[in-house]
Amino acid sequence: MRPSWGTIIIIDLDRFSEFIESRGLNPYSPNDVTGELSRLIDIFKSKHSAIVIYGLDWDRGTEEAIIEIPEVEAESLIEDLKDIAKTINSLGASATIVALTGYILGKEARNRREAYKGDIRRKAKRILEKLKRRGGNLLYVDGLIYKVGEF
């Protein structure tokens, strides 16, 4: 498959193992947060004709997801991504979201390792890891950083 112009989005729940442990939740079945994130990603996918590359999991709940949208600039998705982050915050958890515009592959991955192959995917992952080390609960869109609690 040839690369095309579009947006890659990575959504990852912050310190989620701590969240599960503190609430006594089962990590192998959906809970309020992972079930809601699955639902939000499904709605987002339908609205934007997106391709879920990796992570949407109805059986266990979604903790991390990689999404690509052909022919869409990341900047045009800011409001929808803010809504996802606010909803996760309202459930008592937080998420870090990275959206980058560039050349995407648009091909589903068979596993997590394959999901991060490709220049823009690796770049998005590095940015995500950097933001999570800063405390997370941030939205990064093509170089702009938004603190989730401030919008």
N, C-alpha and C positions, 0 to 999 in steps of 0.2 A: 504494500500500500504506500502510495506517495504522500509525503507530508503536505498539509494544506494550512492556510492561515486561519487562526482562530484563538481560542482561549482555553487554557488549562486551569482547573480549579482543584485545590486540595483542601479538604475540610477534615480537621482532626480534633477530637475532643481532648481537652487539656487534663492532665493528671487524673485520667479516668479510673485507673486501678485504685487510686486513693479514694475517689468518690464512691466506687462500688463497695469497697471495704468499709468505709465509714457509715454507709447506709445498710450494710448487710445484704446486698443484692447478689443475685446469681450472675456471674460474668458470662455464662453460656446460654442465657435466654434474654429476650428483649425486656427492657425496663422502660420506664417513662421517657428517659432521655434517648436511649439508642433506638427505641421504637419510633419516637417522634422524629429523630434525625432521618431514619429510613423513609418516613412519610414525606418529610420536607424535601429530601433529595428526589424522590419519585415525582413530586409536584413540579419541582424545578426542572427536572429532566423533560417532562412533558411540555412545559411552558416554552422551553428554549430549544427543543429538539436536540438535546444533549446526549452524549454517549457516556455511560458510566463505565469507565475503564476498569475500576477495581473498587471493591469495598461495600457496595450496597448488599446488605445481608438481612433478609426478613426473618430467618430462623434464629439468629443470635442477636440481632440488632446491629446497627451500623455505628462503629466507633471512628472509622476513618474512611474517606471516599476520595477517589480521583475521578474527575469529570472533565470531558473535553467538549467544546462547542465550536464546530466549524463556522468560519465566516462571521464571527462575533468578536467585538473588542471587549476586553475585560471591563473597561470603564462603564459600559452600558449595563453592567450587571450589578453595580454597587448597591442599589436599593434592595434588590432581591437577596443579596448576600448579607446585607445588614439585617434584614428581616429574619433570616435563618439564625444568625448569631444572637439576635435579641430573644428569639424563641427559646434557644438552648439556655441562655442566661436566665430566663424566667422560670426554668425548671430546676435551677440551682446548680447548673454545671456551666462550663465555659468551653468555647471552641476557638481554635485559631484557623483562619481561612486565608489561603493565598490564591490570587488570581493573576495570571500572566498572559499577555497577548504574545503570540509568536507562531512558529510552525509546529503543528500538532500532528499526531499520527492517526487519531480517530479509530484506533483498534483496541478492542477489549483485551485485557491481560488475563493470562491463565493463573497467575499467582502474583504475590506482592513484589517479588524481585523483578519480574517482567514489567510490572506496572510502572516502575521507575526507570526504565530504559528509555533513552532519548535525551537530547540536550535540554530541552525546556522542562521535561519532567524532573531531571536531576537538579536543575536550577531551582525549580519550585520547591523541591524537597529540602534543599540547602536553606532556602529562605525560611521555610516552615520551621526547621530545626532551630535556626537562629532566633526566630520570634518566640518559640516555646521556651528557649533558655532565658529570654527576657521576661518570662512570666506568662506568656500566652494571652488569650482573650483579645486577640488583635485581628484586624482585617487588613490585608496587604493587597493593593491593587496597582499593578504596574508602577511600583516605586512609592506610592502613597500609603501611609500607615494610619489606620483609624483605630482608636481604642474603643472597644465594644460598648463599654458603659457610658461613653460620651456622645452617643448619637441616638 
